[in-house]
């Protein structure tokens, strides 16, 4: 797996830290929990999409694009970081935002909506809950409109989650293995939110190509296992393929837990609220309510059920998303 052959932009300043969560681990009575701090990695307020964007934006520049177009939920972290990458590269950026419930888009809201304005987004197109059509169609329409006036757009998928984007998390798997070796910490499992699947699939593909036995455990935050497991598997297979890895990734390696999704994507659960408060009050680390809050709630429950043992070393991937915490003050 020679990832140096892929064109890449440099948005990270180096490997993101791995912090030992000693107080949380002691509170739980084991296992020993560590945190991979991808919330601290590059671009505006950090987050996991940065790793994907290093590869996707490199391709956009090679193709001569002058505008990035992508989509996401109303408070999309992926949209924020894509916009930040565009600013870094001197490109324009247009966003397609899809309402999760009717009337949820407020152009004067805080969180990522504020940052979209501050970073100078060129255009925001909102898909209301009652609107027909999907985000992919709207993004293509925006790209076609730009082509008519002599501009060239590059469309990034939801979450940056295609095989090239997932290579960013195959690279992260390499980074985790190097940190594990240097610190002499044999990680038993990596826990991550599983949504558009690029992070989950990239880690799985990366560890598979390195013959690592570190398990990747996804906590579903978007959809149920009947969709999510195949989504992760198919993307991991494609990612292994473009990296030149050997075929043979087993579907059994895809581990997803759907029990912590609650009523749906971005919708609150009591367990998520408790998990966010617990980490804040034991480690002084903040989680977002959409992704990492639900992922930690899942991890805490799995520990309580004995899925992870007291002697295990668990690495929790902090994927960022903090602006959405500040747009959700009322739920806390």
C-alpha positions as CSV (number, residue, x, y, z in Angstrom):
1,X,0.0,0.0,0.0
2,X,2.0,2.9,-1.3
3,X,-0.1,6.0,-0.7
4,X,2.6,8.4,-1.8
5,X,1.6,7.8,-5.4
6,X,-1.7,9.7,-4.8
7,X,-1.6,13.5,-5.3
8,X,-2.3,15.1,-1.9
9,X,-2.6,18.6,-0.4
10,X,-1.2,19.3,3.0
11,X,-3.9,20.4,5.4
12,X,-2.6,18.5,8.4
13,X,0.5,19.8,10.2
14,X,1.5,16.3,11.2
15,X,0.0,13.2,12.9
16,X,-2.9,14.1,15.2
17,X,-2.3,13.3,18.9
18,X,-3.4,10.3,20.8
19,X,-4.5,11.2,24.3
20,X,-5.0,8.8,27.1
21,X,-8.3,9.3,28.8
22,X,-7.2,8.3,32.3
23,X,-10.0,9.8,34.3
24,X,-12.7,8.4,32.1
25,X,-11.1,5.0,32.1
26,X,-10.8,5.0,35.9
27,X,-14.5,6.1,36.2
28,X,-15.5,3.2,34.1
29,X,-13.2,0.7,35.7
30,X,-11.6,-0.2,32.4
31,X,-10.9,-0.7,29.6
32,X,-8.2,1.8,29.0
33,X,-9.5,4.4,26.5
34,X,-7.4,6.6,24.3
35,X,-8.6,9.3,21.9
36,X,-7.3,10.0,18.4
37,X,-7.7,13.8,18.2
38,X,-8.7,14.3,14.6
39,X,-10.8,17.2,15.9
40,X,-7.5,19.1,16.1
41,X,-6.4,18.4,12.6
42,X,-6.1,21.2,10.1
43,X,-8.4,23.7,8.4
44,X,-11.2,25.7,10.1
45,X,-11.9,24.1,13.6
46,X,-10.7,20.7,12.4
47,X,-12.5,17.4,11.8
48,X,-12.2,14.1,10.0
49,X,-13.2,15.5,6.6
50,X,-9.8,17.2,6.4
51,X,-8.0,13.9,5.7
52,X,-10.4,13.2,2.8
53,X,-10.1,16.7,1.4
54,X,-6.3,16.4,1.1
55,X,-6.9,13.8,-1.7
56,X,-10.1,15.1,-3.2
57,X,-9.0,18.7,-3.5
58,X,-5.7,17.6,-5.0
59,X,-7.7,15.8,-7.8
60,X,-9.9,18.9,-8.2
61,X,-6.8,21.1,-8.8
62,X,-5.3,18.6,-11.2
63,X,-8.5,18.7,-13.2
64,X,-8.4,22.5,-13.4
65,X,-11.4,23.2,-11.2
66,X,-12.0,26.7,-10.0
67,X,-15.0,25.9,-7.8
68,X,-15.8,23.1,-5.3
69,X,-19.4,22.0,-4.9
70,X,-20.6,19.7,-2.1
71,X,-23.6,18.8,0.0
72,X,-24.6,18.0,3.5
73,X,-27.1,18.6,6.3
74,X,-27.9,22.1,7.5
75,X,-25.0,22.2,10.0
76,X,-22.7,20.1,7.8
77,X,-19.1,19.8,9.0
78,X,-18.1,18.4,5.7
79,X,-19.4,21.6,4.0
80,X,-17.5,23.8,6.4
81,X,-14.2,22.1,5.8
82,X,-14.7,21.9,2.0
83,X,-15.3,25.6,2.1
84,X,-12.2,26.1,4.2
85,X,-10.1,24.1,1.8
86,X,-11.5,26.2,-1.1
87,X,-10.4,29.3,0.7
88,X,-7.0,27.9,1.3
89,X,-6.6,27.1,-2.4
90,X,-8.1,30.3,-3.7
91,X,-11.2,28.5,-5.1
92,X,-14.9,29.3,-5.0
93,X,-17.3,27.1,-3.1
94,X,-21.0,26.4,-3.4
95,X,-23.0,24.3,-1.0
96,X,-26.2,22.3,-1.2
97,X,-27.8,21.9,2.3
98,X,-30.7,19.5,2.9
99,X,-33.2,20.0,5.7
100,X,-33.6,17.1,8.1
101,X,-36.9,18.6,9.2
102,X,-39.1,21.3,7.7
103,X,-38.0,24.8,8.6
104,X,-34.7,23.8,10.1
105,X,-32.6,26.1,7.9
106,X,-32.0,29.5,9.5
107,X,-29.6,31.6,7.5
108,X,-28.7,33.6,10.6
109,X,-28.0,30.6,12.8
110,X,-24.9,30.0,14.8
111,X,-22.6,27.0,14.4
112,X,-21.5,26.0,10.9
113,X,-24.1,28.4,9.3
114,X,-22.2,31.3,10.8
115,X,-18.9,29.9,9.6
116,X,-20.3,29.5,6.0
117,X,-21.0,33.2,6.0
118,X,-17.7,34.1,7.6
119,X,-15.6,32.0,5.2
120,X,-17.3,33.6,2.2
121,X,-19.4,30.8,0.6
122,X,-20.3,31.8,-2.9
123,X,-23.8,30.2,-2.9
124,X,-26.0,28.1,-0.7
125,X,-28.8,26.1,-2.2
126,X,-31.2,24.7,0.4
127,X,-33.3,21.6,-0.3
128,X,-36.4,21.9,1.8
129,X,-38.0,18.8,3.3
130,X,-40.9,19.1,0.9
131,X,-38.8,19.7,-2.2
132,X,-38.5,17.1,-4.9
133,X,-35.1,16.1,-6.2
134,X,-31.9,15.1,-4.4
135,X,-28.6,16.8,-3.5
136,X,-26.7,15.0,-6.3
137,X,-29.1,16.5,-8.9
138,X,-28.9,19.9,-7.5
139,X,-25.1,19.8,-7.3
140,X,-24.9,18.8,-11.0
141,X,-27.3,21.6,-11.9
142,X,-25.0,24.1,-10.1
143,X,-22.0,22.7,-12.0
144,X,-23.8,23.0,-15.3
145,X,-24.7,26.6,-14.6
146,X,-21.0,27.3,-14.0
147,X,-20.0,25.6,-17.2
148,X,-22.2,27.9,-19.2
149,X,-20.3,30.9,-17.9
150,X,-16.9,29.3,-18.5
151,X,-16.1,28.0,-15.1
152,X,-15.2,24.5,-14.0
153,X,-16.7,22.8,-10.9
154,X,-15.5,19.7,-9.0
155,X,-18.3,17.9,-7.2
156,X,-17.5,16.3,-3.9
157,X,-19.9,13.6,-2.6
158,X,-21.7,13.6,0.7
159,X,-19.1,13.5,3.5
160,X,-16.3,13.2,0.9
161,X,-17.0,9.5,1.0
162,X,-15.9,7.9,-2.2
163,X,-12.8,5.6,-2.6
164,X,-10.4,8.5,-3.1
165,X,-11.7,10.3,-0.1
166,X,-11.5,7.1,2.0
167,X,-7.8,6.8,1.1
168,X,-7.4,9.6,3.7
169,X,-8.5,7.3,6.4
170,X,-6.4,4.4,5.0
171,X,-3.5,6.8,5.6
172,X,-4.9,7.4,9.1
173,X,-4.8,3.7,9.7
174,X,-1.1,3.7,8.9
175,X,-0.7,6.7,11.2
176,X,-2.4,4.8,14.1
177,X,-0.2,1.7,13.6
178,X,2.9,3.9,13.7
179,X,1.7,5.6,16.9
180,X,0.7,2.3,18.4
181,X,4.3,1.0,17.7
182,X,6.0,4.1,19.0
183,X,4.0,4.2,22.2
184,X,4.0,0.4,22.7
185,X,0.2,0.4,23.0
186,X,-1.5,-2.5,21.2
187,X,-4.9,-1.1,20.3
188,X,-7.6,-3.8,20.3
189,X,-10.2,-1.7,18.5
190,X,-10.9,1.7,17.0
191,X,-14.3,3.2,17.6
192,X,-15.7,5.7,15.1
193,X,-19.0,7.2,14.1
194,X,-20.3,5.5,10.9
195,X,-22.4,7.7,8.6
196,X,-21.5,8.4,4.9
197,X,-18.9,5.6,5.5
198,X,-15.7,7.1,4.2
199,X,-14.0,7.2,7.6
200,X,-15.1,3.7,8.7
201,X,-14.4,2.2,5.3
202,X,-11.0,3.9,4.9
203,X,-9.8,2.7,8.3
204,X,-11.0,-0.8,7.6
205,X,-9.3,-0.8,4.2
206,X,-6.1,0.6,5.6
207,X,-5.8,-2.0,8.5
208,X,-6.7,-4.8,6.0
209,X,-4.0,-3.8,3.6
210,X,-1.4,-3.7,6.5
211,X,-2.6,-7.1,7.8
212,X,-3.4,-5.4,11.1
213,X,-5.7,-7.1,13.6
214,X,-7.1,-3.8,15.0
215,X,-10.8,-4.1,14.8
216,X,-12.8,-1.1,13.5
217,X,-16.2,-0.6,15.3
218,X,-18.7,1.8,13.8
219,X,-21.5,3.4,15.7
220,X,-24.2,4.2,13.3
221,X,-25.4,7.8,13.4
222,X,-27.3,8.0,10.1
223,X,-29.0,4.7,9.1
224,X,-29.7,1.1,10.2
225,X,-27.4,-1.9,9.6
226,X,-29.5,-3.2,6.6
227,X,-28.1,-0.2,4.7
228,X,-24.9,0.8,6.6
229,X,-23.0,-2.5,6.6
230,X,-23.2,-2.9,2.8
231,X,-22.3,0.8,2.4
232,X,-19.2,0.4,4.5
233,X,-18.2,-2.9,2.9
234,X,-18.6,-1.8,-0.7
235,X,-16.7,1.4,-0.1
236,X,-13.9,-0.5,1.7
237,X,-13.6,-2.9,-1.1
238,X,-13.4,-0.1,-3.7
239,X,-10.8,1.7,-1.6
240,X,-8.6,-1.5,-1.3
241,X,-8.9,-1.7,-5.1
242,X,-7.6,1.7,-5.9
243,X,-4.8,1.3,-3.4
244,X,-3.7,-1.8,-5.2
245,X,-4.4,-4.1,-2.2
246,X,-5.2,-7.8,-2.5
247,X,-8.9,-8.7,-2.8
248,X,-10.4,-10.8,0.0
249,X,-11.8,-8.3,2.5
250,X,-14.5,-10.2,4.3
251,X,-17.9,-8.8,5.0
252,X,-17.6,-10.2,8.5
253,X,-14.9,-7.5,9.2
254,X,-17.6,-4.8,9.0
255,X,-18.8,-4.2,12.6
256,X,-21.6,-1.7,13.0
257,X,-24.0,-1.0,15.9
258,X,-27.3,0.6,15.1
259,X,-28.8,0.6,18.6
260,X,-27.5,4.1,19.4
261,X,-29.0,6.0,16.4
262,X,-32.1,6.9,18.3
263,X,-35.0,8.5,16.3
264,X,-32.7,9.4,13.5
265,X,-29.7,11.4,12.1
266,X,-28.9,14.5,14.2
267,X,-31.8,13.8,16.6
268,X,-31.1,13.8,20.3
269,X,-30.9,10.7,22.6
270,X,-30.6,10.9,26.4
271,X,-27.6,8.6,26.3
272,X,-25.8,11.0,23.9
273,X,-26.4,13.9,26.2
274,X,-25.1,11.9,29.2
275,X,-22.0,10.8,27.2
276,X,-21.2,14.4,26.1
277,X,-21.5,15.6,29.7
278,X,-19.5,12.8,31.1
279,X,-16.5,13.4,28.8
280,X,-16.6,17.1,29.4
281,X,-16.6,16.6,33.2
282,X,-14.0,13.9,33.4
283,X,-11.5,15.0,30.6
284,X,-12.5,18.5,29.7
285,X,-13.0,17.4,26.1
286,X,-16.0,18.4,24.1
287,X,-18.0,16.2,21.7
288,X,-20.6,17.1,19.1
289,X,-24.2,15.9,19.5
290,X,-24.5,14.4,16.0
291,X,-21.5,12.1,15.5
292,X,-19.1,11.8,18.4
293,X,-21.7,12.1,21.2
294,X,-23.6,9.2,19.9
295,X,-20.4,7.2,19.2
296,X,-19.3,7.6,22.8
297,X,-22.7,6.7,24.1
298,X,-22.4,3.5,22.1
299,X,-18.9,2.8,23.4
300,X,-20.1,3.3,27.0
301,X,-23.0,0.9,26.6
302,X,-20.8,-1.7,24.9
303,X,-18.4,-1.5,27.8
304,X,-21.3,-1.9,30.3
305,X,-22.4,-5.1,28.4
306,X,-18.9,-6.6,28.5
307,X,-18.2,-6.3,24.8
308,X,-14.9,-4.6,25.7
309,X,-12.9,-6.0,28.7
310,X,-11.0,-4.2,31.4
311,X,-7.7,-5.1,29.9
312,X,-8.5,-3.9,26.4
313,X,-6.9,-0.8,24.8
314,X,-9.6,1.1,23.0
315,X,-9.0,4.0,20.6
316,X,-11.9,6.4,20.2
317,X,-11.7,8.5,17.0
318,X,-12.8,12.1,17.7
319,X,-14.0,13.2,14.3
320,X,-14.6,16.9,15.3
321,X,-17.9,18.7,14.6
322,X,-17.8,21.1,17.5
323,X,-19.6,24.0,15.7
324,X,-22.8,22.0,15.9
325,X,-22.4,21.8,19.6
326,X,-22.7,25.5,19.9
327,X,-25.8,25.5,17.6
328,X,-27.5,23.0,20.0
329,X,-27.2,24.9,23.3
330,X,-30.9,24.3,24.1
331,X,-30.7,20.5,24.2
332,X,-28.1,20.7,27.0
